Amino acid sequence: MKRMMTVIGGVVLTALIAIGGVSAKQAKHAGSIQVKSDDEAAFAGMAKISLDSAVNAAMQAVPGKALKVELENENGYLVYGVEIAKADKQVVDVKVDAGNGKVLKIGTDQKDNEGREGEDSDNGREEGDEK
């Protein structure tokens, strides 16, 4: 009986890990404005919220000093990429939906050995997460 419970527990644990892995891969941080081309000149005309609104939303999620803001194509959706320097000097990249001002993703930018930047993580924040 004890062995049977161990096997069942292992199967349940494996299933939970598999389900978690699938949902993590499917989380694409979808926005509200789909981008059909990479014509960056057209991005400003597509945005429904102002740059100031995007910065305010990002700084509510991550207090600090805004360093850089730009409209970007993120997984086929129009977002504002807001780089914020936190008090501890860590630079955080906040993705804000250019259509509704919702924070979609918070990630840290880290440089590799050759000085290139790459997104490291989303700090556990996903679309719909609360602070």
C-alpha positions in Angstrom: 0.0 0.0 0.0 2.8 2.4 0.9 4.6 1.7 -2.4 1.3 2.3 -4.3 0.9 5.7 -2.6 4.5 6.6 -3.5 3.9 5.7 -7.1 0.7 7.7 -7.2 2.4 10.7 -5.5 5.2 10.6 -8.1 2.7 10.5 -11.0 0.8 13.4 -9.6 4.0 15.4 -9.0 5.1 14.7 -12.6 1.8 15.8 -14.0 1.9 19.0 -12.0 5.4 19.8 -13.2 4.4 19.0 -16.8 1.3 21.3 -16.6 3.3 24.1 -15.1 5.9 23.8 -17.8 3.3 24.0 -20.6 1.6 27.0 -19.1 4.9 28.8 -18.6 5.8 28.3 -22.3 2.4 29.4 -23.4 2.5 32.7 -21.5 3.4 35.1 -24.2 2.5 38.4 -22.5 -0.1 39.2 -25.1 -1.0 42.8 -25.6 -4.1 44.6 -27.0 -2.6 46.0 -30.2 -1.4 43.5 -32.8 1.6 44.6 -34.9 1.5 43.3 -38.5 4.8 44.9 -39.7 8.0 46.0 -38.2 7.6 49.6 -39.5 8.7 51.3 -36.3 7.7 54.7 -37.8 4.0 53.6 -37.7 4.2 52.5 -34.0 3.5 56.0 -32.6 0.3 56.3 -34.5 -0.9 52.9 -33.3 -0.4 53.5 -29.6 -3.6 54.3 -27.6 -1.9 55.5 -24.4 0.7 58.3 -24.1 4.4 57.8 -23.3 3.8 59.5 -20.0 1.0 57.1 -19.1 3.3 54.2 -19.9 6.1 55.5 -17.8 3.7 56.2 -14.9 2.3 52.6 -15.1 5.9 51.2 -15.2 7.0 53.2 -12.2 4.0 52.2 -10.2 5.1 48.6 -10.7 8.8 49.3 -10.2 9.7 52.5 -8.3 12.9 54.2 -9.6 14.1 56.5 -12.3 13.0 56.0 -15.9 16.1 55.8 -18.1 14.7 55.0 -21.6 11.3 54.5 -23.1 10.5 53.2 -26.6 7.7 51.6 -28.5 8.5 48.0 -29.4 7.1 44.9 -31.1 7.0 42.3 -28.3 5.8 38.9 -29.5 3.6 40.6 -32.2 2.1 43.2 -29.9 2.8 46.9 -29.5 4.3 47.7 -26.1 6.3 50.4 -24.4 9.6 49.2 -23.2 10.5 51.2 -20.1 13.9 50.8 -18.6 14.0 51.8 -14.9 17.0 52.1 -12.6 15.9 51.0 -9.1 17.4 52.4 -5.9 19.8 49.4 -5.8 21.1 50.4 -9.3 19.6 47.3 -10.9 18.1 48.1 -14.3 14.6 46.7 -14.9 12.8 46.5 -18.2 9.1 46.9 -17.9 6.8 46.1 -20.8 3.6 48.2 -20.8 0.7 47.5 -23.2 0.5 50.4 -25.6 -3.3 49.9 -25.9 -4.5 49.9 -22.3 -1.5 50.7 -20.0 -1.4 47.3 -18.4 2.0 46.1 -17.2 2.6 42.9 -19.1 6.1 41.9 -18.0 8.9 42.9 -15.7 12.4 41.7 -16.5 16.0 42.4 -15.6 18.5 43.3 -18.2 21.9 41.7 -17.7 25.0 42.1 -19.8 26.8 39.0 -20.9 30.6 38.6 -21.0 30.9 40.6 -24.2 28.7 43.5 -23.1 25.6 42.5 -25.0 22.3 42.9 -23.1 19.9 40.0 -22.7 16.7 39.7 -20.8 17.3 37.5 -17.8 13.9 36.9 -16.1 10.4 38.3 -15.6 10.8 38.3 -11.8 7.8 36.0 -11.5 5.5 38.7 -12.9 3.0 37.6 -15.6 0.1 39.2 -17.2 -2.6 39.7 -14.6 -0.3 39.4 -11.6 -0.9 41.9 -8.8 1.8 43.6 -6.7 
